[in-house]
Amino acid sequence: MISIRTLDFSVVGQLGRRARRCVYWQTDGQLEQSISGDPEFEKEAWINHVTLEWGACGQLASHGERAAGAVFYAPPGMVPRASCFPTGPVGADAILLAGMSVESDSPTGVLTALMDSVVVDLRSRGIKAIEAFGVTTEHPDPEASRDGCGADSCVPDANFLLEHGFTVVAEHETYPRLRLDIDSEHQWKADVEKALDQLFAGRGRLTREVGVLSGASASVTAPPPRFGSGPRHL
C-alpha cells in the first residue's frame, strides 16, 4: 500500500536519499559542481524557507516503512532553476513542479499518487494552475547540479504529464513547458455533479451519496489533510 502525506517540518527526515540530496531545482545552473556545500542541508533549508514564506511545498510517498518518492512545488520565483529553461517563464498564476522522483525499488503508481496529491493540495489552497517543464528524451543535455542529479532524473517525463491532464503551452524538442488548469478541472467536475443531482432529482431521490473527486486522474479518494496531519493511504 502506498501512503501519501504532505511535507512539513516534522517529516523532512523521512525523505528518501534521492529526494533529500537532490538540489537540481535549488541551484541556477551557474554554480560549478566543485563548490563545497552539503546538498542535504541546502535542500532542507530550501524546504524550510518555502514552507515558512508560502506554505507546504511537497508530498511524500511511502511504501510500508520505506520512502517511495517525493514531489516538490513552489512559486517559480522561489525555484532558481526555473529561469534556466528555454521555454520559460512560468505563468504568473501558476505553481511550478520543482522535482519529482521515486526511490529505488518503489512500486508502480507512485508518481501518479504524488501528482494527484499535488492537485488536491493546490486546489484546496485556491491555486489556479500547475506548470511543469517536461523532458522528452532519456538523455537530455547535461544539466547536473552539485549532488550529481540532473535533468534526466528529477524532471518529469513530458508523456507522463500529458497522460495526467497537462497540455503543452510552450513547445520545445527537449524541454516543453506544460500546464494543468486546476480551475477548469474543478469546474468540469462541478458540472458533472450538477448533472448527477438533476438525474437523481428526476427519479424522485432528493439526495445522493457524493464521492470525493480529486486529483489529475481522480485516483485519490480522500480530502487533503490539514498541515501536519497524518498520511493518507492509496
Disulfide bonds with the S-S distance in Angstrom:
none
